[in-house]
């Protein structure tokens, strides 16, 4: 028996691939296992950027106090009224999964709202395509899309060098991990 189990059945993130389809926006209510709280000096402007630029929707709000935004299941953000925002975005970021066919439209939408808000897209050594967005609240938000697996790619070689290999064709485990 392995210490690892396939938990993809509880994740809204689809398997990577050129035809991966993003899950629907999730409007259900659940106990949130994690969420991000971001202070905003202008909740209306923040909600506009997060909804039109980043693809979130308003699950509910308390006027002048708080707006609960969501995208996929387990992608929750609480915008809360704040007195100030930092001049510069912090080094720390929050990341949200997306699919490859969402990257270009996300970049376009964010740039139409604020041309200087987007860095990327760029491919990573761990086989994702990432877009970094600085929101009006100076939050550093990264959207990351898994790329299809190519066992001969530099990314596969990078991952193999740290002990992460592709699953075997028989569906078995993909080796020891630390």
N, C-alpha and C positions, 0 to 999 in steps of 0.2 A: 504494500500500500504506500502511496506517495503522500508527502506532506503538503502537496499542492492539489488543488482541484479546479476544474474549469468552472469559473463563476460567470461566464458570459451570459448565462440565462437571466441574471439579475441586472445586467448592464444595458442601458439604452443605446450604447455605442455599437454601430454595425461593424461587421468584419470588414477590414480594409479591402479596397478594390476599386477599379475605375467605375464600376456601376453601383457602388455603395449608395444606399438611399438613407438620408437623414430621417430619424424618427420624427413623428409629429410632435408639435409643441405639447407639453404635458400639463394639463389643467387640473389633475387630481390633487387631493390633499393627502399629505403623508407627514410623518415625523421626519424632519430634515436631518439627515446624518451629518451634514456639513453645509455651511453657507458663508457668504462673504457679506460683511457690513461695510458700507462705504459712505462717509459723510459727504453731503452736497450742500453748497450754498444756494443752489437754484434747482430744486427738485424737478420742476417742469422741463428745464433745459436738459437735465440729466436723463430723465425718462425719455425725452425725444431722441437723444443720441443712442441710448441703450436699445430702444425699440426700433428706430429706423435704421441705425447703423449696425448694431450687433445682433439684431434678430430676436431680442427678448420680447416678452409681453408683460403687461401689468396684471399680476394675479389679484392683488388688492392693494389698497392704500388707505392711509389715515391722513387726511388733508393737512398739509403743512408740517407733517411729522415724519412719515415713513411711506415708502413704496416698496412692495415686494414684487420683484421681477423674476421671471423664470423663462427658460428656454426648453431644453429637454428635461426629463426627470433627473433630479439631483443636480441641476444647474440653477441654483437659487442665489439671488443677490438682494440684499436689503439696502436700499438707498435711504439714508436718514438725514434729516435736517441738521446742518452743521454751521458753525459760524465762520469757518475758513477752510480753505484747501491749500495744500502745499504749493509752493512756486514750481518745484520740479517733481516729477514722478519718482517714487522711491525705486530702489533696485529690486525690491520684492515684487512678485507678480502673482496673478491668479490665472490659471489656464482652464480653458473649456474645450472639450472635444467638438470637432465638426467633421464633415466629410469633404473630400477633395473638391467636389463640385460646388461647394459653398464658398471656397476661398476667394475666388475672383469677385463674386458679387458682394461679399463682405468688405473687401478692400475698396471696391467702387462706392459702396454705400457710405462707408466711413469717410473716404476722401471727399465725397460730395458734401458732407456735413462739416468737415474740417480737413482741408488738404494736408495739413501737417500731422495728422493724428496717427498715421500708419507707417510702420516699418516692416518691409517684407512685401510679398512672401519670400521665405527662404527655406531651403531644405536642410534638415539636420542630420548629424551622423547616426541618429537612432531611428531613421526611416520615417520621419514625419515632415510635413510641410507646415510651417508656422507663420502666423501673422501676428505682429505685436501692435496693439492699439493703445494709445494714451487717451483716456476719456476726459470729459470736461472737469471731473473731480481729481484729475491727475492720477487715476488708478492705471496701473500697467496690466493690461489684459491680453493674454495670449490665446489665440485660437489655433488648435493643433489638429491636423488631419493625418491619420496614418496613410502611408503610401502602400501600394501593393507590394507584396514580398517578392524580391528577386534574389534567389540564393547566391547569385554570382555578383551582386552589387557591392560597392565599397561599404554601404551601410550594413549589409549582412556580415562582411568581414569584420567591421568594427564591433558589432554585437558578439560575434563568435569569439573575438579576442578577449572578451570579459566573461565568456562562458554561456552566452545566450545563443542557442541554436534554434533552427526552425523545428516545429513538430515533425515527427516521422510520418511517412505516408500511411502507416498502419494506424494512425491516431494515437500513438503512444506519447509518453512524456517527452519533453524536449531537453532532456539532460539534467545534470546536477547544476544547481545555481547557488553557489557559495555555501 
